[in-house]
Amino acid sequence: MPRFSAMSSKSLNVPIPVDLNKSLRSVLDCYH
């Protein structure tokens, strides 16, 4: 279990920020 959680956290650490940035930009574009 700990190994799986570590792997998932490592793999999710990269795409999450990008998705957040894209979503934030899209929301800002919508409001602007």
C-alpha positions in Angstrom: 0.0 0.0 0.0 2.6 2.6 1.0 4.5 1.9 -2.2 1.4 2.4 -4.3 0.5 5.6 -2.6 4.0 6.9 -3.1 3.9 6.0 -6.8 0.4 7.6 -7.3 1.5 10.8 -5.5 4.7 11.0 -7.7 2.7 10.4 -10.9 0.0 12.8 -9.9 2.4 15.5 -8.8 3.2 16.4 -12.4 -0.2 16.6 -14.2 -2.2 18.2 -11.4 -0.5 21.6 -11.5 -0.8 21.8 -15.3 -4.5 21.0 -15.1 -5.0 23.5 -12.4 -3.2 26.2 -14.4 -5.2 25.4 -17.5 -8.5 25.5 -15.6 -7.5 28.7 -13.9 -6.6 30.3 -17.2 -9.8 29.1 -18.8 -11.9 30.5 -16.0 -10.0 33.8 -16.1 -10.5 33.9 -19.9 -14.2 33.3 -19.4 -14.6 36.1 -16.9 -12.5 38.4 -19.0 
